[in-house]
Amino acid sequence: MGETVGMIGLGNLGRAVAARLVGQGVPVMGHDPSAAASAAAEADGVPVAGSLAEVARRARVVFTCVPNSEVVEQVWLGDDGLLAQCEEPTTLVELSTIDPATMVAAGAAAAARGHTPVDVGVSRGPDEVRRGALSLLVGGAADDDAVTGLLAHLGQVHHVGPVGAGKTVKLVNNLISISNMAILAEGFTMGLRAGVPAQTLYDVLNVSGASSQQLDRRVPRWIAGDDASRFSIALADKDLCLGLDLARDLGVPTPMASAARSLYSIMRGEGMADADIVAALDLYGRWAG
């Protein structure tokens, strides 16, 4: 067994990553301020520390997976954060979906203190983590075999550039895929309204030009009545807004993604924030009558 790896943030994705590493024989110590998240991680076999400081003392590689940019700043740069608590050089691997500017700033601060920042955009979710089937978009650490080896337990590693590039490519990916779900819901509802059976429509579209991962992965669950939320409307809306903000900063017009974002805003207003994004089909079904 190797050295202990830390995991700060034990939500759905962080817990799945920690459990996958444990299952691959990697010693892991996690921490989350939420008692419920900590208990769920322990139930998955992940040892949990009582504080971030304890993880910082024990681990020389620490993953962070938290809700947003503000929490990343707190966990990395805060008075009680990792940069203040890590007394030895530590590799800090950031998995959250945040804006690239925050990642670059946190990475620069970490490097100035002798730590190694690694920026990882995570494509796909907890189900794929458990199978080691993530797509990992890595900024920095291209020559760090130890980190690449840990990430290889989780899925396929793609080095996309310096720190910040991982978050950028993740936002590009999510802007496209989340917007795709919006037009997919419109078109699929049109077919249903015309009387085409859902399974027939899916089978044909999935081998035609309209095929996409959203269609392939989400629509069969919807047809089967599986309403488990694997990627919530609230998270999709957050990620889409981050992508739109980045596009604005870069001077890239986004009329299509902006239109898609209006759908997610409507769904949140309809009380659907916690539902999976495939629930857009339910909303269009109600609208179509």
C-alpha positions in Angstrom: 0.0 0.0 0.0 1.2 3.5 -0.8 1.0 6.8 1.0 -2.4 8.1 2.2 -4.3 10.2 -0.3 -6.7 12.9 1.1 -10.2 13.7 -0.2 -11.8 17.0 0.8 -15.4 17.0 -0.1 -17.5 13.8 0.1 -20.5 14.7 -1.9 -21.8 12.4 -4.7 -18.7 12.7 -6.8 -16.0 13.1 -4.1 -17.4 10.1 -2.2 -17.4 8.0 -5.4 -13.8 8.9 -6.2 -12.7 8.1 -2.7 -14.5 4.8 -2.7 -13.0 3.9 -6.1 -9.5 4.6 -4.8 -10.1 2.5 -1.7 -11.3 -0.3 -3.9 -8.1 -0.1 -5.9 -6.0 -0.5 -2.8 -5.2 3.2 -2.3 -5.2 4.4 1.4 -7.6 7.3 1.6 -8.6 9.7 4.3 -11.6 11.9 3.6 -13.2 14.9 5.2 -16.4 16.8 4.8 -18.1 19.3 7.1 -21.4 17.5 6.5 -22.1 14.7 9.0 -24.4 13.1 6.5 -21.8 13.1 3.7 -19.2 11.7 6.1 -21.5 8.9 7.2 -22.3 8.0 3.6 -18.5 7.9 2.8 -17.8 5.7 5.8 -20.6 3.3 4.7 -18.7 3.1 1.4 -15.6 2.1 3.2 -13.8 5.5 3.2 -12.1 6.4 6.4 -13.1 9.9 7.5 -11.0 12.5 9.4 -12.5 15.0 11.9 -10.9 18.0 10.2 -9.2 19.3 7.1 -6.1 19.9 9.1 -5.8 16.2 10.0 -6.0 15.3 6.3 -3.4 17.9 5.5 -1.0 16.4 8.1 -1.4 12.9 6.9 -1.6 13.1 3.1 0.9 14.4 0.5 -1.6 14.1 -2.3 -5.0 15.8 -1.5 -8.0 15.8 -3.9 -10.7 18.5 -3.5 -14.2 18.1 -4.8 -16.5 20.8 -3.6 -19.6 22.7 -4.8 -18.3 25.9 -6.3 -15.5 28.4 -6.8 -16.1 30.1 -3.5 -15.7 26.9 -1.6 -12.5 26.1 -3.5 -11.1 29.4 -2.4 -12.0 28.7 1.2 -10.6 25.1 1.1 -7.3 26.0 -0.7 -6.7 29.6 0.4 -8.6 30.2 3.6 -7.0 30.8 7.0 -7.7 27.2 7.9 -7.3 25.9 4.3 -4.9 23.5 2.7 -2.2 26.1 2.0 -2.2 27.1 5.6 -2.3 23.5 7.0 0.0 21.5 4.6 3.5 21.8 6.3 5.2 19.6 3.6 5.2 20.0 -0.2 1.8 18.5 -1.3 0.2 17.8 -4.6 -3.3 19.4 -4.6 -5.7 17.9 -7.2 -8.8 20.0 -7.8 -11.8 18.1 -9.3 -14.6 20.6 -8.9 -16.4 22.4 -11.7 -15.3 26.0 -11.3 -14.2 28.9 -13.4 -10.7 28.7 -14.8 -9.6 32.0 -13.3 -10.2 30.7 -9.7 -8.2 27.6 -10.6 -5.3 29.6 -12.0 -5.2 31.9 -8.9 -5.4 29.0 -6.5 -2.8 27.1 -8.4 -0.4 30.0 -8.4 -0.8 30.5 -4.7 -0.1 26.8 -4.1 3.0 26.8 -6.3 4.3 29.9 -4.5 4.3 27.9 -1.3 6.1 24.9 -2.8 3.0 22.8 -3.5 2.0 21.2 -6.9 -1.4 22.2 -8.2 -3.2 19.9 -10.6 -6.4 21.0 -12.4 -8.8 18.2 -13.3 -12.0 18.6 -15.2 -14.2 15.5 -14.6 -16.5 14.4 -17.4 -19.2 11.9 -16.5 -20.3 11.1 -13.0 -20.4 8.8 -10.0 -21.7 5.8 -11.9 -18.7 6.0 -14.2 -16.3 6.6 -11.3 -17.3 3.3 -9.8 -16.3 1.5 -13.1 -13.2 3.5 -13.6 -14.7 5.1 -16.7 -14.4 8.8 -16.2 -12.8 11.1 -18.8 -10.3 13.3 -16.9 -9.2 16.6 -18.4 -5.9 17.4 -16.8 -4.3 20.8 -16.6 -0.7 20.7 -15.4 1.2 17.6 -14.0 1.8 16.1 -17.4 5.1 14.6 -16.1 3.8 13.6 -12.6 3.6 9.8 -12.9 2.3 9.4 -9.3 -0.7 11.6 -9.9 -1.3 10.2 -13.4 -1.3 6.7 -11.8 -3.9 7.7 -9.2 -6.1 9.3 -11.9 -5.8 6.2 -14.1 -7.7 4.3 -11.4 -10.6 6.6 -12.1 -10.7 6.6 -15.9 -8.9 7.9 -19.0 -6.5 10.7 -18.5 -6.2 13.5 -21.2 -3.6 16.2 -20.7 -5.0 19.3 -22.1 -2.5 22.0 -21.1 -1.4 24.1 -18.1 -3.4 24.7 -14.9 -6.7 26.2 -15.8 -7.0 24.3 -19.1 -8.8 21.4 -17.4 -11.6 23.6 -16.1 -11.8 25.4 -19.5 -12.3 22.2 -21.4 -14.8 20.9 -18.8 -16.9 24.1 -19.3 -16.7 23.7 -23.1 -17.9 20.1 -22.7 -20.7 20.9 -20.4 -21.9 23.9 -22.4 -22.3 21.6 -25.4 -23.7 18.6 -23.6 -26.1 20.5 -21.3 -27.4 22.5 -24.2 -27.9 19.3 -26.2 -30.3 18.0 -23.6 -32.5 21.0 -24.2 -32.9 20.4 -28.0 -33.1 16.7 -27.4 -36.2 17.2 -25.2 -37.8 19.4 -27.9 -37.2 17.0 -30.7 -38.0 13.8 -28.8 -41.3 15.3 -27.6 -42.2 16.2 -31.1 -41.7 12.6 -32.1 -43.8 11.4 -29.2 -46.6 13.9 -30.0 -46.6 12.6 -33.5 -47.4 9.1 -32.2 -44.0 7.4 -32.5 -43.4 5.0 -29.6 -40.7 6.2 -27.2 -38.6 3.0 -27.6 -38.8 3.1 -31.4 -37.9 6.7 -31.4 -34.9 6.1 -29.2 -33.7 3.1 -31.1 -33.7 5.0 -34.4 -32.3 8.3 -33.2 -29.5 6.5 -31.4 -28.1 5.1 -34.7 -28.8 8.3 -36.6 -27.4 11.8 -36.8 -29.2 12.8 -33.6 -27.2 10.3 -31.6 -25.5 11.8 -28.5 -24.4 10.7 -25.0 -27.3 12.4 -23.5 -29.7 10.4 -25.7 -27.8 7.2 -25.2 -27.4 7.4 -21.4 -30.4 9.3 -20.2 -33.4 8.5 -22.4 -33.5 4.8 -21.7 -33.7 5.5 -18.0 -36.5 7.9 -18.6 -38.4 5.4 -20.8 -38.0 2.8 -18.0 -39.4 5.3 -15.4 -36.1 5.6 -13.6 -36.2 9.1 -12.1 -33.0 8.9 -10.0 -31.1 12.2 -10.3 -27.6 11.6 -11.5 -26.9 15.1 -12.8 -29.4 17.6 -11.3 -31.0 20.5 -13.1 -29.5 22.8 -10.4 -25.9 21.6 -11.1 -26.5 21.8 -14.9 -27.7 25.4 -14.6 -24.6 26.3 -12.5 -22.3 24.7 -15.0 -24.0 26.3 -18.0 -23.8 29.7 -16.3 -20.0 29.2 -15.7 -19.6 28.4 -19.4 -21.6 31.4 -20.5 -19.5 33.6 -18.2 -16.3 32.3 -19.8 -17.7 32.7 -23.3 -18.6 36.4 -22.5 -15.1 37.0 -21.1 -13.6 35.6 -24.3 -15.9 37.6 -26.5 -17.6 34.5 -27.9 -21.4 34.9 -28.7 -23.6 32.2 -27.3 -27.2 32.6 -28.6 -27.9 28.8 -28.6 -26.4 28.1 -25.1 -28.2 31.2 -23.8 -31.5 29.9 -25.1 -30.8 26.5 -23.5 -30.0 28.2 -20.2 -33.5 29.8 -20.2 -35.0 26.3 -20.2 -33.0 25.3 -17.1 -34.0 28.6 -15.4 -37.6 27.7 -16.1 -37.2 24.2 -14.8 -35.7 25.6 -11.5 -38.7 27.9 -11.3 -41.0 24.9 -11.7 -39.5 23.3 -8.6 -37.4 20.8 -10.6 -34.0 21.8 -9.4 -33.1 18.4 -7.8 -34.4 16.4 -10.7 -32.1 14.8 -13.3 -31.8 16.9 -16.5 -33.7 14.3 -18.5 -36.7 15.6 -16.6 -36.8 18.3 -19.4 -38.8 15.6 -21.3 -41.4 15.7 -18.5 -41.7 19.5 -18.8 -42.0 19.4 -22.6 -44.6 16.6 -22.2 -46.7 18.9 -20.0 -46.3 21.8 -22.4 -47.3 19.6 -25.4 -50.3 18.3 -23.6 
